[in-house]
Amino acid sequence: MTGRHALVSVRVPGEVPVTAVTDEGLGNTSWVLALDGDGVVVDPERDPAPYEGAAEQLGVPIVVAAETHLHADFVTGSRELAARGARVAAAVEGGIAWPHDGVRDGDELAFGRWRLQVMATPGHTPEHVSYVLREGGQARAVFTGGSLLVGAVARTDLIDPNDTEMLTRALFRSINHRVLALPDDVLVLPTHGAGSFCSAAGDARRWTTIGEQRRSNPLLAIGDEDDFVRAVVSGFGSYPPYFGWMREVNRLGPAVYGAFPALQVLAAEQVVEVRQGGGVVVDVRSVADYAAGHVPGALANTLRPQFASWLGWLVEGPETPLVFVTDDHTDRAELVRQCLNIGYQRLAGEITFSGWRRAGGEVATTPLVGADALTGARVLDVRQDTEFAAGHVPGSHHVELGALPQHAGRAERGPVVVMCGHGERAATAASVLEANGRDDVAILQGGPDDWAATTRERLEIRT
């Protein structure tokens, strides 16, 4: 494990060592492979350290960073790797405005006896390409990026609602006429997977084979294009609003850091100044610590693998200055990495909660309650629609956390207990409500399963 990244070795037929570098929070996997002494990274995120570490373990230098598409969920790391000497391969159709080698369908990148052959697979995005790894003329693996996933396909609604049907039809043809034309034993190595908002629901595994997907992927069993479009589009859920501007960040070219900056320690009066200037205070401590005492109006967002997704969902725009409330347990480097990885670069600094309190800063508290407190209470469930449908406390009201800021000002007044699956999102929701003037909110420790275990009642299932 490197930071929040899991590294897992995969063996490609032909004895090619490949390392899957998985971002557990965003649900994405980048791939590092060694080809006759050269290192290649497919779809790297912004921080180059995990890929350089994986390449070092494989005993190769990184010479190429290959992009399958303009990413909407993270800042590409290819530009950081390019600053360290790597070539960048990306589709000509993407219109990338920074130095790279533009590739088209049928182009090949040569590495000794190995070739990475470019295969146009539009659908997830218009410019999307996959890379077929060939030994001689034999296909060994295909890096499918955001086209064919494990048990699913990628979303086609992230660019423009008016383009969704066109892109879904393109995806049907890309998968059926291009990807599935490969032999059954070819490994499928996608970028998006479980936990990624770029993916329709699918399998938790990170790689598969063409044959396995042909047999088991329910979307591949749909032979009619119109039926495929209906099935894919009906499975879409919500996604963070930062997706709307991330593609353009990657097209124009993100800033190159070399080394990520450290957070500046702020005095309490500086925190107040940042907030008065339109900044947001984000409390990254545990739910229990936030509930016991916090800066009034701060956004609760515990630093964990999913931190970046909720930051990008609830803080409007990358130009918003951010101040973080921290403690002795906070991993500052990880905090900075997650912010920069989704394009939030105006990191004004940090203040420890103890420092805020010592300076005489105002302190608010929020009740933290157990499952028994739900009996007779008004309950607000802020999980995703699919989670709520799978089982919820009877009588609970449901608003997805990402949509709560739009509802907070007109929500019914009166004591309410906010719940999610474990407590982190509930704390975030409580902080949103409190920032809108509510002082009658409590946070549930745990989730619906804890309530069911405590009361021995059954959860409701929405059909």
C-alpha positions in Angstrom: 0.0 0.0 0.0 1.3 3.4 -1.0 -0.7 6.2 0.7 -4.2 5.3 -0.3 -3.1 3.1 -3.3 -3.1 -0.7 -3.3 -0.4 -2.4 -5.5 -1.2 -5.8 -6.8 0.9 -7.9 -9.2 -0.7 -9.4 -12.3 0.9 -11.8 -14.7 0.1 -11.3 -18.4 0.5 -14.3 -20.7 3.9 -14.1 -22.2 5.4 -13.4 -18.8 4.8 -9.7 -18.8 4.9 -8.3 -15.2 2.1 -5.8 -14.6 1.2 -4.0 -11.4 -2.3 -2.7 -10.7 -2.1 0.5 -8.8 -5.6 1.0 -7.4 -7.0 4.2 -5.9 -9.4 2.8 -3.3 -11.3 6.1 -2.9 -12.0 7.0 -6.5 -12.3 3.3 -7.6 -9.7 3.7 -10.4 -6.9 1.4 -11.4 -3.7 2.5 -13.2 -1.4 -0.1 -14.7 2.4 -0.2 -14.6 4.0 -2.8 -16.9 7.6 -3.8 -17.8 8.2 -4.4 -21.5 11.7 -5.5 -22.4 13.3 -3.1 -20.0 10.9 -0.2 -20.5 8.2 0.9 -18.0 4.8 2.0 -19.2 2.0 3.5 -17.1 -1.6 3.5 -18.4 -3.9 6.2 -17.0 -1.9 7.5 -14.1 -3.3 9.9 -11.5 -1.6 13.1 -10.5 0.8 11.8 -7.8 3.7 10.0 -9.6 5.0 8.3 -6.5 3.0 5.1 -6.6 3.9 4.5 -10.3 7.6 5.2 -9.7 7.5 2.9 -6.8 5.9 0.1 -8.8 8.3 0.6 -11.7 11.2 0.5 -9.3 10.0 -2.9 -8.0 9.7 -4.1 -11.6 13.2 -2.8 -12.3 12.4 -0.5 -15.2 12.3 3.3 -15.8 9.0 4.8 -16.8 9.4 5.8 -20.5 5.8 6.1 -21.6 2.5 7.3 -20.0 -0.5 6.2 -22.0 -3.8 7.9 -21.7 -7.0 6.1 -22.8 -9.2 9.3 -22.5 -9.6 12.7 -20.9 -10.5 11.8 -17.3 -13.4 13.4 -15.6 -12.7 12.0 -12.1 -9.0 12.8 -11.5 -6.2 15.0 -12.7 -3.9 13.1 -15.0 -0.4 12.3 -13.7 1.0 12.0 -17.2 2.2 15.6 -17.2 4.1 15.0 -13.9 5.7 11.9 -15.4 6.5 13.8 -18.6 8.4 16.4 -16.5 10.5 13.4 -15.3 11.3 12.3 -18.8 8.4 10.1 -19.9 6.7 10.4 -23.3 2.9 10.8 -23.2 0.7 9.0 -25.7 -2.9 10.3 -26.0 -5.6 10.3 -28.7 -5.3 13.0 -31.3 -9.1 13.5 -31.1 -8.8 14.6 -27.4 -7.3 18.0 -28.5 -4.8 18.0 -25.6 -3.1 21.4 -25.5 0.2 20.3 -23.8 3.2 18.3 -25.3 2.3 14.7 -26.1 2.5 12.1 -28.9 -0.9 12.1 -30.6 -2.1 8.6 -31.5 -4.8 7.3 -33.8 -6.5 4.0 -34.3 -4.0 1.4 -35.5 -0.9 3.2 -34.3 1.6 1.1 -32.4 4.1 1.9 -29.6 7.1 -0.5 -29.9 9.0 -2.0 -26.9 11.3 -4.7 -28.1 9.2 -7.7 -29.1 6.1 -6.1 -27.6 3.6 -3.6 -29.2 0.9 -1.5 -27.7 -1.6 -1.1 -30.5 -4.1 1.7 -30.4 -7.7 0.7 -30.8 -10.4 3.5 -31.1 -13.2 2.6 -28.6 -15.4 5.7 -28.4 -18.3 5.7 -26.0 -17.3 6.6 -22.5 -15.8 9.7 -24.2 -15.7 10.6 -27.9 -11.9 10.4 -28.1 -11.5 7.1 -26.1 -8.9 4.6 -27.1 -7.9 1.2 -25.7 -4.4 -0.3 -26.0 -3.9 -3.9 -27.1 -0.7 -5.5 -25.9 0.7 -7.7 -28.6 3.6 -10.1 -28.6 4.4 -10.5 -32.3 0.9 -10.8 -33.8 -0.7 -12.3 -30.8 -2.9 -10.2 -28.4 -2.1 -10.8 -24.8 -4.0 -8.1 -22.9 -6.1 -5.0 -23.6 -6.1 -1.9 -21.5 -9.8 -0.9 -21.9 -9.7 2.3 -19.8 -13.4 3.3 -19.6 -15.0 1.1 -22.2 -15.4 -2.6 -21.2 -15.2 -3.0 -17.4 -15.5 -6.0 -15.1 -19.1 -7.0 -15.2 -20.2 -3.6 -16.5 -19.4 -0.8 -19.0 -18.4 2.7 -18.3 -20.9 5.7 -18.2 -21.7 7.7 -21.3 -23.5 10.6 -19.6 -20.6 12.6 -18.1 -20.0 15.0 -21.0 -23.4 16.4 -22.2 -26.9 15.0 -21.7 -27.5 15.7 -25.4 -24.7 13.3 -26.3 -25.6 10.4 -24.0 -27.5 8.4 -26.5 -25.0 8.9 -29.3 -22.1 7.9 -27.0 -24.0 4.9 -25.7 -24.5 3.7 -29.2 -20.8 4.3 -30.0 -20.0 2.2 -26.9 -22.2 -0.7 -28.0 -20.3 -0.8 -31.4 -16.9 -0.3 -29.8 -17.4 -3.2 -27.4 -19.1 -5.6 -29.8 -17.2 -4.9 -33.0 -13.7 -4.0 -31.5 -13.1 -5.3 -28.0 -15.0 -8.6 -28.3 -13.2 -9.3 -31.5 -10.2 -10.2 -29.4 -9.6 -13.9 -28.4 -11.2 -15.2 -25.2 -7.9 -15.6 -23.3 -6.9 -11.9 -23.7 -6.7 -10.2 -20.3 -9.0 -7.2 -19.8 -7.4 -4.4 -17.7 -9.8 -1.5 -17.2 -9.2 1.8 -15.5 -12.6 2.2 -13.8 -14.0 -0.3 -11.3 -16.0 -0.7 -8.1 -16.4 2.6 -6.3 -15.8 4.7 -9.4 -18.6 7.1 -10.4 -17.5 6.7 -14.0 -18.6 3.1 -13.9 -22.1 1.5 -14.0 -22.5 -1.0 -11.3 -20.2 -4.0 -11.7 -17.8 -6.5 -10.2 -15.4 -5.6 -7.4 -12.5 -7.3 -9.2 -10.0 -5.2 -11.2 -9.3 -7.4 -14.1 -10.9 -10.2 -16.1 -10.7 -11.9 -19.6 -12.6 -11.4 -22.8 -14.1 -14.9 -22.5 -15.2 -14.4 -18.9 -16.9 -11.1 -19.8 -18.5 -12.7 -22.9 -20.0 -15.4 -20.6 -20.9 -13.4 -17.5 -21.3 -9.6 -18.2 -25.1 -9.1 -18.4 -24.7 -6.0 -20.7 -22.8 -8.1 -23.3 -25.7 -10.5 -23.6 -27.8 -7.7 -25.0 -27.5 -8.1 -28.8 -29.8 -5.3 -29.8 -28.4 -1.8 -29.8 -31.6 -0.1 -28.7 -32.0 -2.5 -25.8 -28.4 -1.9 -24.8 -28.9 1.9 -24.8 -32.0 1.5 -22.5 -30.2 -0.9 -20.1 -27.1 1.2 -19.8 -28.8 4.6 -19.4 -31.3 3.2 -16.8 -28.4 2.3 -14.5 -26.9 5.7 -14.1 -26.8 7.3 -10.7 -25.6 10.7 -9.6 -22.0 11.8 -9.8 -19.9 14.7 -8.3 -20.2 18.1 -10.0 -16.4 18.5 -10.3 -16.7 16.0 -13.2 -18.1 18.8 -15.2 -14.8 20.8 -15.4 -12.2 18.1 -14.9 -11.9 17.1 -18.5 -11.0 20.6 -19.5 -8.3 20.7 -16.8 -6.8 17.6 -18.3 -7.1 18.9 -21.8 -5.5 22.3 -21.1 -2.8 20.7 -18.9 -2.6 20.6 -15.1 0.2 22.5 -13.3 3.4 20.5 -12.7 4.4 20.4 -9.0 7.4 18.1 -8.9 7.0 17.9 -5.1 3.6 18.5 -3.6 3.4 21.5 -1.2 3.0 21.3 2.5 0.1 22.9 4.3 0.8 26.3 6.0 -0.1 26.5 9.7 -2.6 29.3 10.2 -3.6 31.4 13.2 -7.3 31.6 14.1 -7.6 35.2 12.8 -6.2 34.0 9.4 -8.9 31.3 9.3 -11.5 33.9 9.8 -10.0 36.0 7.0 -10.0 33.2 4.6 -13.6 32.4 5.4 -14.7 36.0 5.0 -13.0 36.0 1.6 -15.2 33.1 0.4 -13.1 30.2 1.7 -14.5 27.0 3.2 -13.3 25.4 6.4 -13.2 21.6 6.2 -12.9 19.5 9.3 -11.0 16.3 8.4 -11.0 14.7 11.9 -13.0 11.7 13.0 -16.8 11.8 13.4 -16.5 11.5 17.1 -14.0 14.4 17.4 -16.1 16.6 15.1 -19.3 15.8 17.2 -17.5 16.6 20.4 -16.4 20.1 19.3 -15.9 21.9 15.9 -15.6 25.2 14.3 -19.2 26.5 13.7 -20.1 26.2 10.0 -17.2 23.9 9.1 -17.8 21.2 6.6 -17.2 17.8 8.2 -15.4 15.5 5.8 -13.3 12.8 7.6 -10.0 12.1 5.8 -10.4 8.7 4.4 -10.2 7.1 0.9 -13.5 8.7 -0.1 -12.5 12.2 1.1 -11.8 13.6 -2.4 -15.1 12.5 -3.9 -17.1 14.3 -1.2 -14.9 17.4 -1.3 -15.5 17.6 -5.1 -19.2 17.0 -4.5 -19.8 19.6 -1.8 -17.2 22.4 -2.3 -18.1 24.5 -5.3 -15.3 25.1 -7.8 -11.5 24.5 -7.6 -10.9 28.2 -7.0 -12.4 28.1 -3.5 -9.8 28.6 -0.8 -9.7 25.7 1.7 -8.7 25.7 5.3 -8.5 22.3 7.1 -9.2 21.6 10.7 -6.7 18.9 11.7 -5.3 17.0 14.7 -2.3 15.0 15.6 -3.6 12.0 13.7 -4.0 13.8 10.4 -1.9 12.6 7.4 -1.1 16.0 5.9 0.6 14.6 2.8 -2.4 12.4 2.1 -4.7 15.3 2.5 -2.8 17.4 0.0 -2.6 14.5 -2.5 -6.3 13.9 -2.4 -7.1 17.6 -2.9 -4.6 18.1 -5.8 -5.8 14.8 -7.4 -9.2 16.3 -8.1 -7.9 19.8 -9.0 -8.4 21.6 -5.7 -5.2 23.7 -5.5 -6.1 26.7 -3.3 -5.0 25.1 -0.1 -4.9 28.1 2.3 -3.6 26.1 5.2 -4.6 24.2 8.4 -5.3 24.9 12.0 -5.6 22.2 14.7 -8.8 22.2 16.6 -6.9 22.5 19.8 -5.2 25.6 18.3 -8.5 27.1 17.4 -9.9 26.5 20.9 -6.8 28.0 22.6 -7.2 31.1 20.5 -10.7 31.5 21.9 -12.5 30.5 18.7 -16.2 29.7 19.0 -17.0 26.0 19.4 -20.1 24.1 18.4 -21.1 20.5 19.2 -23.4 17.9 17.6 -25.0 15.0 19.4 -23.7 11.6 18.4 -26.3 8.9 19.0 -26.7 5.1 18.8 -29.2 3.0 16.9 -31.7 2.9 19.8 -32.2 6.7 19.4 -34.0 6.1 16.1 -37.1 4.8 17.8 -39.7 7.4 17.3 -37.3 9.9 15.7 -37.4 11.6 12.4 -34.6 10.0 10.4 -32.8 11.5 7.3 -30.9 8.9 5.3 -28.2 10.5 3.1 -26.9 7.4 1.3 -27.0 6.9 -2.5 -30.3 5.9 -4.1 -29.1 2.4 -4.7 -28.1 2.0 -1.1 -31.4 3.3 0.2 -33.3 1.0 -2.2 -31.4 -2.0 -1.0 -32.6 -1.5 2.6 -33.5 1.4 4.9 -35.1 2.2 8.3 -38.9 2.2 7.8 -40.3 5.7 7.6 -36.9 7.4 7.0 -36.7 10.3 4.7 -34.1 10.1 1.9 -31.9 12.8 0.3 -28.6 11.9 -1.3 -25.7 13.7 0.5 -24.6 15.3 -2.8 -28.1 16.8 -3.2 -28.5 17.9 0.4 -27.1 21.5 0.0 -30.0 22.3 -2.4 -32.6 20.9 0.1 -31.0 22.1 3.3 -32.6 25.6 3.4 -36.1 24.3 2.9 -36.0 21.1 4.9 -38.7 20.6 7.5 -37.6 21.9 10.9 -37.6 19.8 14.1 -35.2 17.3 15.6 -33.7 14.9 13.1 -31.2 12.1 13.2 -29.0 11.9 10.1 -27.7 8.5 9.1 -25.6 6.9 6.4 -23.8 3.5 6.3 -21.2 4.1 9.0 -21.3 7.7 10.2 -18.9 9.8 8.1 -21.5 10.9 5.5 -24.0 11.5 8.2 -21.5 13.9 9.9 -21.0 15.7 6.6 -24.8 16.0 6.2 -25.2 17.3 9.7 -22.5 20.0 9.1 -24.4 21.0 5.9 -27.6 21.4 7.8 -25.9 23.3 10.7 -24.3 25.7 8.2 -27.9 26.4 7.1 -28.9 27.4 10.6 -30.1 24.1 12.0 -29.3 23.4 15.7 -31.6 20.3 16.0 -29.5 17.7 14.2 -27.9 14.5 15.6 -25.5 12.1 13.9 -26.1 8.3 14.0 -23.1 6.1 14.8 -23.5 3.2 12.3 -26.2 2.6 9.7 -29.3 0.6 8.9 -27.8 -2.7 9.7 -26.9 -1.5 13.2 -30.5 -0.4 13.7 -31.8 -3.7 12.5 -29.5 -5.6 14.7 -30.4 -3.5 17.7 -34.2 -3.5 17.2 -34.5 -6.9 15.5 -36.7 -5.2 13.0 -36.5 -5.7 9.2 -35.2 -3.0 6.9 -37.6 -1.9 4.1 -36.6 -2.7 0.6 -37.6 -0.4 -2.3 -38.6 -2.3 -5.5 
